[in-house]
C-alpha cells in the first residue's frame, strides 16, 4: 500500500481553487447573458416605440407629442448605451474569470503531474527493492548449505 503523497494537500487546495474559479466563472457568464438579454429587450422596445412614433407622425401629431416621442427615444438610446457599456464590462470580467480558471486548472494539472511522477518513482523504487529481495533469496538458495 502506497503512502499518501506529500503533494496531496496542495493538490486538494488547487482543486478547491479551481472549483471556486469555475463557480465564479459560471456566475460571470450568467451575468453577461442576462446583460445581453436586457440589451436586446431595450433595442426591441426602442424599435417598437420608434415604429409607433413613425406611425403617429404619418397620421399627424402636434409639436408637444413630437417632442415627447423624441425625448423618450433619446432616453431609450441613453439606456441602450449604458447597457452596452455594462455588457462590455461584464464581457471583460468573464474573460478575466476564464483566465483565472485556466490558471488554476493549469496549476492543478501541474500538481497532478508531479504527484503521478512521484508515485511512479516510488513504484520503481519498490520494484527494485522487491527484485533485490528476490535476488538475495535466490542467491541464498543457490549458495546455501548442500547435502552430499
Backbone as CSV, one residue per row, in Angstrom:
resi,resn,N_x,N_y,N_z,CA_x,CA_y,CA_z,C_x,C_y,C_z
1,UNK,0.842,-1.174,0.000,0.000,0.000,0.000,0.888,1.239,0.000
2,UNK,0.612,2.147,-0.925,1.466,3.334,-1.005,0.970,4.400,-0.033
3,UNK,1.939,5.167,0.427,1.589,6.224,1.376,1.045,7.428,0.604
4,UNK,0.248,8.253,1.263,-0.293,9.423,0.569,0.839,10.370,0.172
5,UNK,0.636,11.019,-0.946,1.650,11.944,-1.461,1.736,13.187,-0.578
6,UNK,2.953,13.666,-0.352,3.082,14.922,0.402,2.507,16.101,-0.387
7,UNK,2.294,15.904,-1.676,1.701,16.958,-2.507,0.175,16.969,-2.435
8,UNK,-0.418,15.975,-1.778,-1.872,15.864,-1.756,-2.570,17.094,-1.165
9,UNK,-2.081,17.661,-0.058,-2.745,18.875,0.449,-2.720,20.019,-0.564
10,UNK,-1.603,20.146,-1.281,-1.505,21.175,-2.311,-2.445,20.865,-3.478
11,UNK,-2.524,19.612,-3.845,-3.438,19.207,-4.918,-4.884,19.496,-4.520
12,UNK,-5.219,19.204,-3.273,-6.577,19.482,-2.797,-6.872,20.978,-2.815
13,UNK,-5.895,21.774,-2.412,-6.054,23.231,-2.418,-6.258,23.740,-3.846
14,UNK,-5.455,23.249,-4.780,-5.585,23.676,-6.184,-6.945,23.259,-6.742
15,UNK,-7.410,22.077,-6.365,-8.721,21.615,-6.836,-9.825,22.514,-6.284
16,UNK,-9.713,22.886,-5.015,-10.703,23.774,-4.402,-10.696,25.133,-5.091
17,UNK,-9.514,25.649,-5.347,-9.428,26.946,-6.033,-9.979,26.862,-7.443
18,UNK,-9.705,25.773,-8.125,-10.230,25.603,-9.481,-11.754,25.505,-9.453
19,UNK,-12.292,24.764,-8.487,-13.748,24.657,-8.353,-14.375,26.011,-8.058
20,UNK,-13.744,26.790,-7.168,-14.249,28.130,-6.848,-14.212,29.027,-8.080
21,UNK,-13.122,28.956,-8.839,-12.996,29.768,-10.052,-14.030,29.347,-11.093
22,UNK,-14.313,28.057,-11.181,-15.332,27.574,-12.126,-16.714,28.067,-11.724
23,UNK,-16.988,28.045,-10.432,-18.284,28.525,-9.948,-18.424,30.026,-10.240
24,UNK,-17.357,30.775,-9.962,-17.370,32.223,-10.225,-17.515,32.498,-11.718
25,UNK,-16.846,31.714,-12.550,-16.957,31.877,-13.997,-18.396,31.629,-14.446
26,UNK,-19.036,30.639,-13.877,-20.447,30.382,-14.202,-21.324,31.576,-13.861
27,UNK,-21.047,32.186,-12.706,-21.810,33.375,-12.304,-21.561,34.528,-13.276
28,UNK,-20.309,34.700,-13.689,-19.968,35.775,-14.621,-20.639,35.564,-15.976
29,UNK,-20.643,34.335,-16.444,-21.291,34.023,-17.720,-22.787,34.288,-17.628
30,UNK,-23.401,33.889,-16.515,-24.834,34.128,-16.330,-25.131,35.627,-16.303
31,UNK,-24.281,36.387,-15.634,-24.465,37.837,-15.560,-24.328,38.470,-16.941
32,UNK,-23.348,38.027,-17.696,-23.161,38.554,-19.051,-24.363,38.206,-19.931
33,UNK,-24.845,37.003,-19.821,-26.012,36.576,-20.598,-27.236,37.425,-20.244
34,UNK,-27.436,37.664,-18.952,-28.566,38.482,-18.510,-28.426,39.913,-19.033
35,UNK,-27.216,40.451,-19.005,-26.984,41.800,-19.527,-27.288,41.889,-21.013
36,UNK,-26.885,40.875,-21.761,-27.176,40.840,-23.205,-28.686,40.737,-23.450
37,UNK,-29.350,39.953,-22.622,-30.810,39.814,-22.770,-31.489,41.165,-22.535
38,UNK,-31.051,41.898,-21.508,-31.625,43.217,-21.227,-31.364,44.186,-22.377
39,UNK,-30.167,44.120,-22.937,-29.829,44.988,-24.069,-30.738,44.687,-25.255
40,UNK,-30.937,43.423,-25.545,-31.827,43.042,-26.648,-33.247,43.527,-26.405
41,UNK,-33.702,43.418,-25.163,-35.063,43.887,-24.840,-35.168,45.393,-25.053
42,UNK,-34.173,46.147,-24.617,-34.177,47.594,-24.822,-34.175,47.939,-26.310
43,UNK,-33.373,47.230,-27.082,-33.313,47.500,-28.520,-34.637,47.176,-29.200
44,UNK,-35.264,46.078,-28.791,-36.573,45.719,-29.353,-37.615,46.761,-28.971
45,UNK,-37.588,47.187,-27.708,-38.539,48.192,-27.242,-38.338,49.491,-28.008
46,UNK,-37.091,49.881,-28.249,-36.816,51.106,-28.985,-37.356,51.007,-30.404
47,UNK,-37.132,49.857,-31.047,-37.628,49.669,-32.415,-39.149,49.768,-32.458
48,UNK,-39.822,49.141,-31.487,-41.286,49.204,-31.428,-41.765,50.634,-31.188
49,UNK,-41.126,51.318,-30.252,-41.527,52.690,-29.925,-41.243,53.618,-31.102
50,UNK,-40.134,53.406,-31.791,-39.814,54.208,-32.971,-40.853,53.979,-34.058
51,UNK,-41.287,52.738,-34.217,-42.323,52.430,-35.205,-43.624,53.149,-34.850
52,UNK,-43.990,53.142,-33.574,-45.187,53.875,-33.145,-45.041,55.367,-33.431
53,UNK,-43.851,55.891,-33.198,-43.580,57.302,-33.463,-43.766,57.596,-34.955
54,UNK,-43.234,56.733,-35.816,-43.367,56.949,-37.260,-44.825,56.898,-37.695
55,UNK,-45.571,55.953,-37.139,-46.998,55.842,-37.471,-47.754,57.075,-36.992
56,UNK,-47.460,57.533,-35.794,-48.113,58.732,-35.266,-47.747,59.945,-36.110
57,UNK,-46.487,60.044,-36.509,-46.057,61.181,-37.330,-46.727,61.155,-38.694
58,UNK,-46.926,59.955,-39.239,-47.589,59.837,-40.539,-49.045,60.263,-40.448
59,UNK,-49.664,60.053,-39.301,-51.072,60.424,-39.101,-51.197,61.870,-38.641
60,UNK,-50.076,62.487,-38.383,-50.076,63.879,-37.960,-50.165,64.002,-36.448
61,UNK,-49.101,64.540,-35.844,-49.089,64.756,-34.402,-48.641,66.196,-34.144
62,UNK,-48.966,66.657,-32.979,-48.614,68.011,-32.614,-47.170,68.118,-32.166
63,UNK,-46.687,69.354,-32.031,-45.297,69.558,-31.629,-44.989,69.014,-30.232
64,UNK,-45.933,69.057,-29.314,-45.690,68.517,-27.969,-45.513,67.000,-28.018
65,UNK,-46.363,66.321,-28.749,-46.261,64.866,-28.888,-44.949,64.504,-29.587
66,UNK,-44.598,65.307,-30.596,-43.332,65.080,-31.314,-42.156,65.163,-30.349
67,UNK,-42.136,66.210,-29.532,-41.062,66.384,-28.544,-41.057,65.242,-27.535
68,UNK,-42.236,64.811,-27.104,-42.321,63.709,-26.140,-41.761,62.414,-26.724
69,UNK,-42.181,62.113,-27.956,-41.645,60.918,-28.621,-40.122,61.024,-28.758
70,UNK,-39.665,62.176,-29.247,-38.220,62.366,-29.462,-37.450,62.273,-28.146
71,UNK,-37.963,62.889,-27.109,-37.287,62.864,-25.808,-37.235,61.440,-25.267
72,UNK,-38.352,60.710,-25.409,-38.381,59.349,-24.885,-37.428,58.457,-25.681
73,UNK,-37.378,58.639,-27.013,-36.418,57.865,-27.813,-34.990,58.188,-27.380
74,UNK,-34.730,59.438,-27.050,-33.412,59.823,-26.554,-33.085,59.113,-25.249
75,UNK,-34.071,59.023,-24.355,-33.853,58.324,-23.076,-33.589,56.834,-23.314
76,UNK,-34.334,56.253,-24.241,-34.118,54.834,-24.552,-32.716,54.649,-25.134
77,UNK,-32.293,55.565,-26.007,-30.947,55.478,-26.578,-29.880,55.573,-25.487
78,UNK,-30.100,56.438,-24.508,-29.161,56.558,-23.383,-29.113,55.251,-22.590
79,UNK,-30.283,54.674,-22.361,-30.345,53.405,-21.626,-29.642,52.292,-22.404
80,UNK,-29.816,52.295,-23.722,-29.155,51.287,-24.564,-27.637,51.466,-24.487
81,UNK,-27.178,52.718,-24.573,-25.734,52.973,-24.496,-25.179,52.526,-23.145
82,UNK,-25.901,52.827,-22.081,-25.458,52.408,-20.740,-25.428,50.885,-20.633
83,UNK,-26.438,50.235,-21.191,-26.489,48.767,-21.124,-25.375,48.158,-21.969
84,UNK,-25.067,48.754,-23.115,-23.935,48.259,-23.918,-22.642,48.327,-23.106
85,UNK,-22.455,49.439,-22.375,-21.280,49.566,-21.523,-21.248,48.497,-20.448
86,UNK,-22.401,48.236,-19.863,-22.481,47.204,-18.819,-22.182,45.821,-19.398
87,UNK,-22.681,45.564,-20.610,-22.431,44.270,-21.253,-20.942,44.128,-21.564
88,UNK,-20.311,45.193,-22.037,-18.877,45.139,-22.346,-18.059,44.893,-21.078
89,UNK,-18.404,45.582,-20.008,-17.714,45.369,-18.735,-17.906,43.928,-18.258
90,UNK,-19.103,43.431,-18.394,-19.396,42.051,-17.998,-18.609,41.070,-18.862
91,UNK,-18.499,41.364,-20.153,-17.723,40.502,-21.049,-16.260,40.477,-20.618
92,UNK,-15.720,41.646,-20.270,-14.326,41.711,-19.815,-14.134,40.915,-18.529
93,UNK,-15.090,41.008,-17.631,-14.993,40.251,-16.380,-15.066,38.748,-16.644
94,UNK,-15.879,38.364,-17.608,-15.983,36.948,-17.958,-14.654,36.449,-18.514
95,UNK,-14.033,37.247,-19.382,-12.725,36.864,-19.941,-11.708,36.727,-18.810
96,UNK,-11.711,37.668,-17.877,-10.787,37.583,-16.740,-11.075,36.335,-15.910
97,UNK,-12.354,36.044,-15.703,-12.734,34.846,-14.953,-12.270,33.577,-15.645
98,UNK,-12.342,33.576,-16.975,-11.851,32.419,-17.731,-10.345,32.261,-17.537
99,UNK,-9.632,33.385,-17.569,-8.182,33.332,-17.397,-7.816,32.836,-15.999
100,UNK,-8.553,33.281,-14.991,-8.299,32.820,-13.618,-8.537,31.319,-13.529
101,UNK,-9.656,30.856,-14.102,-9.975,29.428,-14.061,-8.899,28.619,-14.791
102,UNK,-8.476,29.095,-15.954,-7.441,28.385,-16.714,-6.143,28.328,-15.909
103,UNK,-5.799,29.423,-15.242,-4.596,29.433,-14.407,-4.667,28.406,-13.300
104,UNK,-5.802,28.345,-12.616,-5.961,27.358,-11.535,-5.968,25.935,-12.096
105,UNK,-6.595,25.757,-13.254,-6.633,24.427,-13.870,-5.220,23.984,-14.227
106,UNK,-4.428,24.906,-14.792,-3.052,24.555,-15.161,-2.217,24.202,-13.935
107,UNK,-2.406,24.947,-12.847,-1.676,24.630,-11.614,-2.093,23.257,-11.087
108,UNK,-3.398,22.979,-11.124,-3.883,21.677,-10.649,-3.305,20.549,-11.504
109,UNK,-3.247,20.771,-12.824,-2.665,19.755,-13.709,-1.185,19.543,-13.396
110,UNK,-0.468,20.646,-13.126,0.957,20.538,-12.815,1.166,19.741,-11.536
111,UNK,0.365,20.019,-10.516,0.477,19.277,-9.253,0.140,17.809,-9.488
112,UNK,-0.876,17.547,-10.296,-1.256,16.168,-10.600,-0.114,15.445,-11.317
113,UNK,0.515,16.138,-12.252,1.649,15.540,-12.968,2.786,15.219,-12.011
114,UNK,3.089,16.160,-11.113,4.145,15.914,-10.120,3.792,14.727,-9.229
115,UNK,2.537,14.660,-8.828,2.081,13.551,-7.975,2.228,12.224,-8.703
116,UNK,1.851,12.203,-9.988,1.973,10.971,-10.769,3.435,10.561,-10.939
117,UNK,4.293,11.549,-11.191,5.728,11.249,-11.322,6.287,10.702,-10.012
118,UNK,5.882,11.320,-8.910,6.359,10.867,-7.601,5.878,9.436,-7.342
119,UNK,4.623,9.158,-7.671,4.064,7.825,-7.475,4.817,6.804,-8.340
120,UNK,5.104,7.184,-9.595,5.828,6.275,-10.491,7.236,6.016,-9.958
121,UNK,7.883,7.054,-9.433,9.225,6.879,-8.869,9.181,5.947,-7.664
122,UNK,8.172,6.104,-6.817,8.030,5.226,-5.657,7.784,3.788,-6.097
123,UNK,6.995,3.600,-7.155,6.734,2.244,-7.649,8.014,1.610,-8.196
124,UNK,8.810,2.412,-8.934,10.079,1.880,-9.445,11.006,1.498,-8.292
125,UNK,11.056,2.345,-7.281,11.904,2.080,-6.115,11.449,0.799,-5.420
126,UNK,10.143,0.637,-5.266,9.596,-0.563,-4.622,9.873,-1.799,-5.470
127,UNK,9.750,-1.663,-6.782,10.024,-2.803,-7.666,11.490,-3.211,-7.573
128,UNK,12.400,-2.224,-7.508,13.829,-2.539,-7.357,14.087,-3.224,-6.015
129,UNK,13.434,-2.746,-4.954,13.608,-3.348,-3.639,13.121,-4.800,-3.661
130,UNK,11.962,-5.034,-4.262,11.435,-6.403,-4.333,12.341,-7.297,-5.171
131,UNK,12.879,-6.732,-6.269,13.784,-7.511,-7.118,15.048,-7.877,-6.354
132,UNK,15.566,-6.912,-5.578,16.769,-7.159,-4.779,16.488,-8.269,-3.759
133,UNK,15.340,-8.236,-3.083,14.994,-9.279,-2.122,14.862,-10.635,-2.802
134,UNK,14.248,-10.641,-3.966,14.091,-11.893,-4.714,15.454,-12.442,-5.111
135,UNK,16.332,-11.549,-5.589,17.681,-11.971,-5.985,18.448,-12.523,-4.778
136,UNK,18.346,-11.849,-3.622,19.037,-12.309,-2.421,18.508,-13.680,-1.998
137,UNK,17.191,-13.841,-2.075,16.595,-15.131,-1.694,17.063,-16.230,-2.642
138,UNK,17.095,-15.928,-3.906,17.545,-16.933,-4.885,19.021,-17.253,-4.678
139,UNK,19.814,-16.258,-4.368,21.255,-16.478,-4.158,21.463,-17.344,-2.920
140,UNK,20.689,-17.100,-1.875,20.827,-17.920,-0.655,20.438,-19.366,-0.929
141,UNK,19.435,-19.546,-1.711,19.018,-20.908,-2.026,20.055,-21.616,-2.886
142,UNK,20.657,-20.858,-3.786,21.647,-21.447,-4.692,22.957,-21.721,-3.962
143,UNK,23.402,-20.761,-3.112,24.668,-20.892,-2.423,24.516,-21.448,-1.009
144,UNK,23.371,-21.830,-0.629,23.138,-22.302,0.718,23.779,-23.650,1.008
145,UNK,23.579,-24.187,2.232,24.210,-25.464,2.593,23.708,-26.589,1.683
146,UNK,24.666,-27.434,1.285,24.323,-28.531,0.415,24.571,-29.860,1.131
147,UNK,23.675,-30.731,0.884,23.887,-32.074,1.455,24.536,-32.945,0.412
148,UNK,25.593,-33.660,0.787,26.310,-34.508,-0.168,26.302,-35.919,0.235
